Every structure is written in C-alpha cells, then in structure tokens.
Amino acid sequence: MRQTQKVLNHLKITGSITNREAILDYGIASLTKVISMLRADGYIILDTWRKHPITRNNYKKYWVTDKDDIVREGKYSDGVL
C-alpha cells in the first residue's frame, strides 16, 4: 500500500495524524511530504502546531474536518463538480 493511501486510511479512521504516529505505525519518515502530495492532489488537510505536555517539543498535527467524508478541493462529497 502506498504511503498516501496509508495516511488517508488513518485520517478516515481517526480524523488526525502526527509525525510520531506516521513513523511508528507506518514507517513513514516524512509525513510532511505525504501531506504535501495529498494536498497537491486536492485533498483538504488542515494542520496546527502543538506542544508536547511533557517534553515541550513542538510538533505538527494534521487533521480533516470530517473523517467520514474526506473530499478533494472543488468537489462535492459525491465526487461531482
């Protein structure tokens, strides 16, 4: 399975993903690149910077607004313009 499909499946199940999850769960070393590819393909994926409560390290969390209906930009949920 391609990395883009793994991330899409994860977003459909959980609604969000972090770099740590991508590395540990799927062996994806560059989630940023995968997210960029999905966005270039038209998927609407939002992000925000977070701070780990214990280590205080900054990390980015990516999410979709509706995990049950991940759509591409410019298309309705049924896939028709």
C-alpha positions in Angstrom: 0.0 0.0 0.0 1.3 3.5 -0.9 2.2 5.9 1.8 -0.5 8.4 0.7 -3.2 5.7 1.0 -1.9 4.7 4.4 -2.3 8.3 5.6 -5.7 8.7 4.0 -6.9 5.5 5.7 -5.6 6.7 9.0 -7.3 10.0 8.6 -10.6 8.2 7.7 -10.4 6.2 10.9 -9.0 8.7 13.5 -9.5 12.1 11.8 -5.9 13.2 12.6 -2.3 12.2 12.4 1.1 13.3 13.7 4.6 12.7 12.6 5.2 10.3 15.6 2.2 8.2 14.5 3.3 8.1 10.9 6.8 7.0 11.9 5.8 4.4 14.5 2.7 3.0 12.9 3.5 3.1 9.2 7.3 3.7 8.8 6.7 7.0 7.1 9.8 9.1 7.7 8.4 12.3 6.0 4.7 12.9 6.8 5.1 16.5 5.5 5.9 15.2 2.1 3.0 12.8 2.1 0.6 15.5 3.2 2.0 17.8 0.5 1.3 15.2 -2.1 -2.2 14.7 -0.9 -2.8 18.5 -0.8 -1.4 18.7 -4.4 -3.9 16.0 -5.3 -6.7 18.3 -4.0 -7.4 16.9 -0.5 -8.2 19.4 2.2 -6.0 18.7 5.1 -5.6 21.2 7.9 -2.7 21.5 10.4 -1.7 23.2 13.6 1.4 23.4 15.8 1.2 21.6 19.1 3.5 21.4 22.2 4.1 18.1 23.9 2.9 18.5 27.5 6.0 16.7 29.0 8.9 17.2 26.6 7.7 20.7 25.5 8.8 19.8 21.9 6.8 21.4 19.1 5.1 19.1 16.6 2.5 19.5 13.8 -0.8 17.7 13.9 -2.7 17.2 10.6 -6.5 16.7 10.5 -9.6 16.7 8.4 -12.8 18.4 9.3 -15.0 15.3 8.5 -13.2 12.0 8.7 -16.3 10.2 7.3 -16.3 12.3 4.2 -12.7 13.2 3.1 -13.2 15.1 -0.1 -10.9 16.8 -2.7 -11.0 20.5 -3.1 -13.5 21.8 -5.6 -15.7 18.6 -5.5 -18.8 17.8 -3.7 -18.9 14.8 -1.4 -20.4 12.7 -4.2 -17.4 13.5 -6.4 -19.3 15.6 -9.0 -18.5 19.2 -9.7 
